[in-house]
Amino acid sequence: ISRFEGVTMAPPDPILGVSEAFRADTNDMKLNLGVGAYRTEELQPYVLNVVKKAENLMLEKGDNKEYLPIEGLAAFNKVTAELLLGADNAVIRQGRIATVQGLSGTGSLRLAAAFIQRYFPDAKVLISSPTWGNHKNIFNDARVPWSEYRYYDPRTVGLDFDGMVADIKAAPDGSFILLHGCAHNPTGIDPTPEQWEKIADVIQEKNHIPFFDVAYQGFASGSLDEDASSVRLFVARGMELLVAQSYSKNLGLYAERIGAINVVCSSSDAATRVKSQLKRIARPMYSNPPVHGARIVANVVGDATLFNEWKEEMELMAGRIKTVRQRLFDNLSQKDKSGKDWSFVLKQIGMFSYTGLNKSQSDNMTNKWHIYMTKDGRISLAGLSLAKCEYLAEAIIDSFH
Ligand code: PLP
């Protein structure tokens, strides 16, 4: 008899579990649109050329494997804040930003959640409905209370802007409002610049603290600056805020676990204190972060030639997704005789499309068509090729009717 008899079986992860089921399927037509990872037109994983170049440089230099400081690689922390806010941003010049290297987006969010739990024990976090599934896990495990604000309107397959604003208004003053900087996951629906201004108005009115999750900078529009415009708009208003960053998607560094948590403060003194506490939380959890991904980012962003090459490669990746999105829309519109309006597919942005398929329809996609996706109706267009668009369109139409 095991001492672990009391340990029950955990349910499979709703996103990563999809890949496990996909691997077990032997059908030739199978398609994995579950996980948000970029694939080539041949549906192969892609290592960016700039990443290979940066790694070669690192090898030539013979960088050592000494421990990093708790807050991570200084050169990385510098460039990651600059990439987010723009190198000439006053916040950086005035030393009002606390940046700590994190274990990619997830680890950075988790660090911030622990910080909130410690210093704002009475505050709650508002997250969008729906949101990336792991957000709830992160705040649950950090014992930070959360509730949802309306975001998605199933009637329009668009943004429920009035509901969103009303719910942010109704939240207790001084709440943390979690916002997706761009390419909202899972819906692919972002507020317009005008809507962002109104969201900022309400958040300021209510003395809330914005908490941005930026996992797709550059991947939504193809432009790093444009995709950071939501965050920069809030920063330009002089607001204090948190930003978690990830390089999983835009540099394809999924397994390197490289990202950062940034806290923009109203004084450099506050930033220094906040940073010291973030380090204090990190030390007993994982001591210090891994160096490899941090060096890659520092080399790519810190070198003008590599930086420009990165931008070109990112445009290519974002461009491929846009082409696939268009092809899927064309196939859906041509093949569907029901008169359904599919234009929402084109309005969405980023890696994902939220199809509006419900759970049993999503089950039909998998059971009958061998198309693997999350049960909320989200498909990753980054895992789709032009060649497979027709097949996917047929499956979606069949599953709806
Ligand atoms: N936040 C959002 C909205 C995401 O979609 C993801 C990845 O799917 C992440 C954060 C974090 O990913 P990672 O921990 O790989 O950086």
Boltz pocket constraint, residues with backbone or C-beta under 6 A from the ligand:
constraints:
  - pocket:
      binder: B
      contacts: [[A, 36], [A, 103], [A, 104], [A, 105], [A, 106], [A, 107], [A, 132], [A, 180], [A, 185], [A, 213], [A, 215], [A, 245], [A, 246], [A, 247], [A, 248], [A, 254], [A, 258], [A, 259]]
      max_distance: 6.0
